[in-house]
Amino acid sequence: MRINWNNIKIVFLLVIVVFLYAFSSVRNGARKITEPKIEFVGEQNLFITHDDVSKLLIQNQLGGLNITKEALDLNGLEKRLLANPMIDSAEVYVSVNGEFTAKIKQKKPIARVSTGQSFYIDSHGGVMPLSNNYTERVPLVTGAINKNELENVFIIANKVYNDEFLKKNVIQIHQKSDKTIELKLRQSDFVVQLGTLNHLDKKVNNLRAFYKKIIKDKAVNKYSKVNLQFDNQVVCTKV
């Protein structure tokens, strides 16, 4: 019987490859992870600090750094981070050499409720707690506010945040019990009666044109109320 040495060589090489792969996988899985490297994505004004994130990872999930890659539950760690009300998104991964990294994106506050309770409204319309580390300069929200019914306030807060004129000038959003909205502007004493949020873009355009005119005429302090609730009209009450 003739022995096919080529086939034997191929089988032998395959066995070696499988062995090396298995050995490498076991050794890699048994590698201890490093101390977490925390990276913040986007703006660097930190409502939650590097140390805060590190503690969430190490103390509450990792039980210290004496843990192998194989035993690390990355999905569980991400869920733990996302449970924090300051965090919008989180990505956790470990490199081949055991370097442990967490990429964090914070929530973005667009308004600050200041009633019986104090909290931010974030860019998704959710609730975000205040931070001891940093305070965002955003419009105050006052009046009849229900923490579980923020949709109406979020619409106007989001409009203010994304409109250059409103973002520059609006310092307060007040919601009355009937859910109509009033605004206070920077460098003026009058109240802007916006009413309901129907035809919001048209009302904002009317306010922009009116404000530009009174700035030009140096008449900012001549009015106590500016009513935008009527179609195509700006009805003013003088001081």
C-alpha positions, 0 to 999 in steps of 0.5 A, spaced: 500 500 500 502 506 497 502 512 503 500 519 500 505 523 504 502 529 501 495 528 505 498 526 511 502 533 511 496 536 510 492 533 516 498 534 520 498 542 518 491 542 520 491 539 526 497 544 528 493 550 526 487 547 530 491 546 536 494 553 536 487 556 535 484 553 541 491 554 545 490 562 543 483 562 544 484 559 551 490 564 553 486 570 550 480 568 554 484 567 560 487 574 559 486 579 565 482 586 563 485 592 564 483 598 568 477 601 564 479 606 559 473 611 558 472 615 552 466 621 552 463 622 545 461 629 543 461 635 547 466 635 553 462 638 558 461 632 563 455 631 567 457 624 569 465 624 570 470 618 568 470 616 575 463 615 575 463 611 569 469 607 572 465 605 578 459 603 575 463 598 571 468 596 576 464 596 583 457 594 580 459 589 575 466 587 574 467 586 581 474 589 581 479 588 575 481 581 577 476 578 571 478 574 565 475 576 558 472 570 557 468 572 564 466 579 562 459 580 560 459 586 555 452 586 554 450 586 561 455 592 562 452 596 556 445 595 560 448 597 566 451 604 563 444 605 559 440 605 566 444 611 568 439 617 567 445 621 564 447 616 559 444 616 552 448 611 549 454 606 551 459 602 547 463 597 551 469 592 548 475 589 549 481 589 545 485 583 543 491 585 549 485 586 554 484 593 554 477 595 556 474 601 553 467 604 554 465 609 549 459 614 552 455 619 549 451 623 554 444 626 554 443 633 551 439 637 556 435 643 552 431 646 558 431 646 565 424 645 569 424 649 575 418 648 579 417 643 585 422 639 582 428 640 578 430 636 572 432 637 565 428 635 559 433 632 554 433 632 547 429 626 546 423 629 551 425 625 557 427 626 564 435 628 566 437 629 573 441 635 575 448 634 575 453 636 581 459 636 576 456 641 571 450 646 569 447 647 562 445 654 560 438 652 558 431 656 558 428 655 565 421 651 564 416 654 569 408 653 571 404 647 571 409 642 569 407 634 570 413 630 569 409 624 566 406 629 561 412 633 558 410 633 550 407 640 550 413 643 553 418 639 549 415 641 543 417 648 544 423 647 548 426 643 542 424 649 537 427 654 542 434 649 542 434 648 534 432 656 532 438 660 532 433 667 534 430 663 539 436 660 542 439 666 543 433 670 546 429 665 550 430 665 557 424 662 560 418 658 558 412 658 562 406 653 561 399 655 564 394 650 566 391 650 560 397 648 556 398 655 553 405 657 553 408 664 555 416 666 553 420 671 557 426 674 552 433 676 554 434 684 555 426 685 555 421 685 560 415 683 556 411 677 556 410 673 549 403 670 549 404 664 544 398 661 546 397 654 543 403 651 539 398 651 533 402 654 527 408 655 531 413 656 525 408 662 523 408 665 530 416 665 531 416 668 524 412 674 527 416 674 533 422 675 530 420 680 525 417 684 531 423 683 535 428 686 530 423 692 529 423 694 536 430 693 537 431 697 531 427 703 534 429 702 541 423 700 544 424 694 547 421 697 554 415 700 551 411 693 552 408 689 557 405 684 553 406 681 546 400 677 544 402 672 538 395 668 538 392 671 533 393 669 525 398 674 522 398 679 528 402 681 533 398 685 538 402 689 544 400 692 550 404 698 552 407 699 559 
